[in-house]
Amino acid sequence: MKVNISILIALILSLILYYLKISPSNNLLVIVGVLSTIPVVISAITSLKEKKVSVDLLASIALTASILHGEWASVAFINLMITSARIFGDYTEGQADNAIKSLLKLRPEIVKVKTGNGISQIPVADVKIGDLVVIETGDRIPVDGKIIEGTGNLDQSSLTGESIPVTKIKGNEVLSSTLNLTGSFVMKTEKVGSDTTFEKIISLIQSAQEGKLGIQTSADKFASIYITITLVGSIILYIFTQNLTLILSVLLVACADDIAVAIPMAFWGAIAKAARHGIIIKGGSFLEALPDVKTLVVDKTGTLTKGVVKTDRIITFGNMKSHEALSLIAGVESVSEHPIAKAITLHAKNDGLTVKTPQKFKEFAGKGILAYEKGKKVVAGNLKFIKEQKIKFQDSQISAAESEESEGYDVVYLGYGGKLVALITLADQIRPDAKSTIDKLKQWGVKNVIMLTGDNELIAARVAKEVGITTFHANLLPEDKLKFVKSYIGKVGKVAYVGDGVNDAASLKLADIGIAMGAIGSDAAIESADIALMQDDFSKVVLAMKLGKHVDNIAKQNFAIWGAVNAVGLFLVFSYIIGPEGAAAWNFVTDFLPIANSLRVLRHKIIN
């Protein structure tokens, strides 16, 4: 940027001296004009070698023609615009760089490691997988790992954009760059160096905002078409008019360096803004495509639901009380690692009930658990298991269970003393914001929302109804999901797929835009998705859509601004009101309009 600023100052100074006629010989204007033209020509040649048609090619032709024509003020004005545009571009890229630099400051340099000889401090680069790292209050976590001792309240905003602290206990995973606000713990290192979540996110942001942005967007498509039309049109105009001055004036007005800078600038700013809020967009083309999404395919588990089974209600029979039934079944289920068993046990503990593990028990895979409490047989499991264990029940009790199952709930039967005493219903928790998010997505132009799930038809129907989805497909394997995604591609608009990035990796890759939720800690999500939501928050899909729409609007506004000022400029040229020098000055003054418009992205409150 320092070189461009120096060129800018030299150009302004030479123009001031020229118009004040302090330098009649124009020597300074000539020298500065030629020197500032060289980088533009080099850029144009480089693009041609890469088989790309850039706006610098058109600028180079206009500059060369101006030099040959002796229009040194025009040369200065063109280079003034090009240099100014590059400074604005550097500034916007600098904003994205600042996001990375602020993240890099979160890297701890020294780490406390627990060994047989006590606690020693070593450089973070020397930490190895399996090392025990000690984290105290105020420490920044240096590596990915799992807590083996102690607890902590972590600020994960560096990864997720979420400001609310998260409590972590023994067995929980913790991620690099997060801050331990209170408490202390010992963690076992599982990932180091470039394999950590933090380093992968930095790598993503860097690749997304550098020159390899993937921004083959409207600016690039426009440049190749527009330059070709302009050059062909200029040749035709010369054949009919034989007027080189007129041709030069047209080229000076038509030089479109502002669009070439302004539109990518808007994308750079938007990608940097999104990254600061836990939305990693891998390229400008994905951001630009978001407003064109008309079909959103959503994986149920982990996206619309939390992916965590929770007890919903307890139905008791006879004299059995709800809390008694819960305490009884929780004791039996406490011996199992099954998700349903864990959910029941957790519910009882959260209610403050005593969970007593039976001394004598046997677990039957896929069926249930048999135990004994105070000499009485306790049976917890499915209906088939209840029948096998000769538990007595009434038809009305089974009807009650079937009614719950028909609504999409899992049912666990509890038998005690030879009789059916309770039913416990469970379900995957629907995210509180799932329905409102889908409603907002439809408001933002998504016409079709389709839910895919491996669960049965009844569970799928219940979830779909609660979140406002009319089209869903159940009992699917990962390869089945892939077929459905493929069937929607190419029909109406773009297809976006939202999943957790693990079982959905192939679908994320196949969709026009793959959006992974809760990508922290998931390598598959980071690698497979085009957009990764670091926080496990479905509503951020709406924020990404809004940001994409905002940038799309800015791009369209920039084209409209460019078209309007060019039309006026060409009118002035063909009316012979302005010549080459005036055309270059007009180009310089008006080219700041789309660039200023693009800078609005940096201060826009689209994401709060």
Sequence and secondary structure as in RCSB ss.txt:
>XXXX:A:sequence
MKVNISILIALILSLILYYLKISPSNNLLVIVGVLSTIPVVISAITSLKEKKVSVDLLASIALTASILHGEWASV
AFINLMITSARIFGDYTEGQADNAIKSLLKLRPEIVKVKTGNGISQIPVADVKIGDLVVIETGDRIPVDGKIIEG
TGNLDQSSLTGESIPVTKIKGNEVLSSTLNLTGSFVMKTEKVGSDTTFEKIISLIQSAQEGKLGIQTSADKFASI
YITITLVGSIILYIFTQNLTLILSVLLVACADDIAVAIPMAFWGAIAKAARHGIIIKGGSFLEALPDVKTLVVDK
TGTLTKGVVKTDRIITFGNMKSHEALSLIAGVESVSEHPIAKAITLHAKNDGLTVKTPQKFKEFAGKGILAYEKG
KKVVAGNLKFIKEQKIKFQDSQISAAESEESEGYDVVYLGYGGKLVALITLADQIRPDAKSTIDKLKQWGVKNVI
MLTGDNELIAARVAKEVGITTFHANLLPEDKLKFVKSYIGKVGKVAYVGDGVNDAASLKLADIGIAMGAIGSDAA
IESADIALMQDDFSKVVLAMKLGKHVDNIAKQNFAIWGAVNAVGLFLVFSYIIGPEGAAAWNFVTDFLPIANSLR
VLRHKIIN
>XXXX:A:secstr
 HHHHHHHHHHHHHHHHHHTTS TT HHHHHHHHHHHHHHHHHHHHHHHTT   HHHHHHHHHHHHHHHT HHHH
HHHHHHHHHHHHHHHHHHHHHHHHHHHHHTT  SEEEEEETTEEEEEEGGG  TT EEEE TT B  SEEEEEEE
EEEEE HHHH   S EEE TT EE TT EEEEEEEEEEEEE GGGSHHHHHHHHHHHHHSTTS   SHHHHHHHH
HHHHHHHHHHHHHHHH  HHHHHHHHHHH  HHHHHHHHHHHHHHHHHHHTTTEEE  HHHHHHGGGEEEEEEEI
IIIIEEEEEEEEEEEE TT  HHHHHHHHHHHHTT  SHHHHHHHHHHHHTT      SSEEEETTTEEEEEETT
EEEEEE HHHHHHTT B  HHHHHHHHHHHHTT EEEEEEETTEEEEEEEEEEEE TTHHHHHHHHHHTT  EEE
EE SS HHHHHHHHHHHT  EEE S  HHHHHHHHHHHTTTSSEEEEEE SSTTHHHHHHSSEEEEES TT HHH
HHH SEEESSS TTHHHHHHHHHHHHHHHHHHHHHHHHHHHHHHHHHHHTTSS HHHHHHHHHHHTHHHHHHHTH
HHH  S  
